Amino acid sequence: MFPAKFAYAAPNSLQEALGLLEDPDAKVIAGGHSLLPLMKLRLAQPKLLVDIGRIPGLAYVRSEDGVLAIGAMTTYRDIQLSQDVHQRAPVLAEAAHEVGDPQVRAKGTLAGSLAHADPAGDIPAVALALGGVVRAVGTGGERDIDLDGFFVDMLTTSLQEREIIREVRLKVQPAGSGAAYQKFDQPASHYALTGVCAIISVSGGSISAARIGVTGVGPKAYRPTAVEQALVGKAPEEEAVKAAVQSVADGIDVQGDIHASPEYRAHLARVLTRRAVLQAAGRAGKG
Ligand SMILES: Cc1cc2nc3c(=O)[nH]c(=O)nc-3n(C[C@H](O)[C@H](O)[C@H](O)COP(=O)(O)OP(=O)(O)OC[C@H]3O[C@@H](n4cnc5c(N)ncnc54)[C@H](O)[C@@H]3O)c2cc1C
């Protein structure tokens, strides 16, 4: 299906882009790999596309003090190739490798993935597990939005209508921790039926810290904080971890569709969380 008619603008600066977004029917486009499919299905019908892909200087990964600063036009491919990512948050490269196919990874952006907030997107789970902020610019200036409050609901974030993500600032993996991303995908699109990122620290033979991000299960990616707490003090062994992760889908409005029932998704969440935690714990202290 063809999209409805729309106009196109390619501003040269974020200021110019913000000016164009004064039009209430305008929408930012980055890699286009989520927005264009929606437009073709006529589920989105913006009258003006504001392409931020021509603005110079928005594709980068910079290693700062404890943070990876990732520019708005940085693609999954850029993430896969970044030495800074491999050294300081290798689980992000691991998850980027799991997104779609080479064409999607060459065009889709990490910031676009967060802004789109697809309930089955891979990167939201990893971003929540790492922690950090989304740096957004609007006509009122710049602000940092903590990732813990960023995802509001299905396809909905706490970005305001006329705000643009300029940079995503992810914390690097804590020294000595191990991390893993486990995904069970829909074989045609490779979207996550369920995906789990775990970042685990081990000290004296037991888990001393755990951060987990889950995608594909509820209407938005989330951190199962009760599971994170239950893991602390446990031995990183099969039975102890299995018991600690049982509540990973509790209290979540688990989604069902033609690909997987809610019961199956909740089951996947428990299985993949156990696997991610054990794999991450096995990698801890080996960095
Ligand atoms: C065949 C196919 C398979 C895919 N498989 C997967 C998969 O396995 N896993 C996965 O996670 N994703 C998958 N995707 C989605 C892909 O990762 C998208 O590219 C990504 O989710 C969105 O990034 P984008 O740059 O393409 O955003 P766009 O499509 O350009 O934009 C998406 C939304 O975000 C907004 N937006 C984008 N950038 C910004 C910004 N800087 N500031 C504010 N708003 C912004 C846009 O206005 C729009 O509403 C797949 C897509 C396709 C087409």
PDBQT file of the ligand as one rigid body, heavy atoms in Angstrom, charges set to zero:
ROOT
HETATM    1  C1  LIG A 301      11.680  -5.660   8.349  1.00  0.00    +0.000 C 
HETATM    2  C2  LIG A 301      11.943  -4.996   9.677  1.00  0.00    +0.000 A 
HETATM    3  C3  LIG A 301      12.399  -5.770  10.729  1.00  0.00    +0.000 A 
HETATM    4  C4  LIG A 301      12.647  -5.173  11.964  1.00  0.00    +0.000 A 
HETATM    5  N1  LIG A 301      13.089  -5.974  12.974  1.00  0.00    +0.000 NA
HETATM    6  C5  LIG A 301      13.341  -5.415  14.178  1.00  0.00    +0.000 A 
HETATM    7  C6  LIG A 301      13.836  -6.221  15.253  1.00  0.00    +0.000 A 
HETATM    8  O1  LIG A 301      14.075  -7.414  15.143  1.00  0.00    +0.000 OA
HETATM    9  N2  LIG A 301      14.054  -5.596  16.437  1.00  0.00    +0.000 N 
HETATM   10  C7  LIG A 301      13.833  -4.247  16.629  1.00  0.00    +0.000 A 
HETATM   11  O2  LIG A 301      14.052  -3.757  17.719  1.00  0.00    +0.000 OA
HETATM   12  N3  LIG A 301      13.388  -3.469  15.622  1.00  0.00    +0.000 NA
HETATM   13  C8  LIG A 301      13.142  -4.024  14.404  1.00  0.00    +0.000 A 
HETATM   14  N4  LIG A 301      12.702  -3.206  13.382  1.00  0.00    +0.000 N 
HETATM   15  C9  LIG A 301      12.484  -1.773  13.633  1.00  0.00    +0.000 C 
HETATM   16  C10 LIG A 301      13.772  -0.980  13.404  1.00  0.00    +0.000 C 
HETATM   17  O3  LIG A 301      14.669  -1.315  14.405  1.00  0.00    +0.000 OA
HETATM   18  C11 LIG A 301      13.534   0.545  13.400  1.00  0.00    +0.000 C 
HETATM   19  O4  LIG A 301      14.489   1.075  12.561  1.00  0.00    +0.000 OA
HETATM   20  C12 LIG A 301      13.661   1.293  14.705  1.00  0.00    +0.000 C 
HETATM   21  O5  LIG A 301      12.807   0.706  15.642  1.00  0.00    +0.000 OA
HETATM   22  C13 LIG A 301      13.267   2.757  14.566  1.00  0.00    +0.000 C 
HETATM   23  O6  LIG A 301      14.386   3.511  14.206  1.00  0.00    +0.000 OA
HETATM   24  P1  LIG A 301      14.342   4.449  12.927  1.00  0.00    +0.000 P 
HETATM   25  O7  LIG A 301      15.568   5.267  12.949  1.00  0.00    +0.000 OA
HETATM   26  O8  LIG A 301      14.100   3.621  11.716  1.00  0.00    +0.000 OA
HETATM   27  O9  LIG A 301      13.073   5.387  13.267  1.00  0.00    +0.000 OA
HETATM   28  P2  LIG A 301      11.964   6.004  12.305  1.00  0.00    +0.000 P 
HETATM   29  O10 LIG A 301      11.181   4.938  11.645  1.00  0.00    +0.000 OA
HETATM   30  O11 LIG A 301      12.542   7.070  11.453  1.00  0.00    +0.000 OA
HETATM   31  O12 LIG A 301      11.051   6.708  13.428  1.00  0.00    +0.000 OA
HETATM   32  C14 LIG A 301      10.303   5.928  14.337  1.00  0.00    +0.000 C 
HETATM   33  C15 LIG A 301       9.561   6.869  15.307  1.00  0.00    +0.000 C 
HETATM   34  O13 LIG A 301      10.506   7.504  16.165  1.00  0.00    +0.000 OA
HETATM   35  C16 LIG A 301      10.460   8.926  15.985  1.00  0.00    +0.000 C 
HETATM   36  N5  LIG A 301      11.867   9.372  16.035  1.00  0.00    +0.000 N 
HETATM   37  C17 LIG A 301      12.922   8.835  15.362  1.00  0.00    +0.000 A 
HETATM   38  N6  LIG A 301      14.067   9.444  15.703  1.00  0.00    +0.000 NA
HETATM   39  C18 LIG A 301      13.721  10.393  16.608  1.00  0.00    +0.000 A 
HETATM   40  C19 LIG A 301      14.461  11.369  17.340  1.00  0.00    +0.000 A 
HETATM   41  N7  LIG A 301      15.820  11.479  17.240  1.00  0.00    +0.000 N 
HETATM   42  N8  LIG A 301      13.781  12.187  18.190  1.00  0.00    +0.000 NA
HETATM   43  C20 LIG A 301      12.424  12.078  18.332  1.00  0.00    +0.000 A 
HETATM   44  N9  LIG A 301      11.682  11.191  17.664  1.00  0.00    +0.000 NA
HETATM   45  C21 LIG A 301      12.322  10.353  16.809  1.00  0.00    +0.000 A 
HETATM   46  C22 LIG A 301       9.772   9.177  14.650  1.00  0.00    +0.000 C 
HETATM   47  O14 LIG A 301       9.087  10.412  14.628  1.00  0.00    +0.000 OA
HETATM   48  C23 LIG A 301       8.801   7.993  14.596  1.00  0.00    +0.000 C 
HETATM   49  O15 LIG A 301       7.646   8.280  15.355  1.00  0.00    +0.000 OA
HETATM   50  C24 LIG A 301      12.432  -3.776  12.147  1.00  0.00    +0.000 A 
HETATM   51  C25 LIG A 301      11.998  -2.996  11.068  1.00  0.00    +0.000 A 
HETATM   52  C26 LIG A 301      11.754  -3.588   9.846  1.00  0.00    +0.000 A 
HETATM   53  C27 LIG A 301      11.293  -2.729   8.706  1.00  0.00    +0.000 C 
ENDROOT
TORSDOF 0
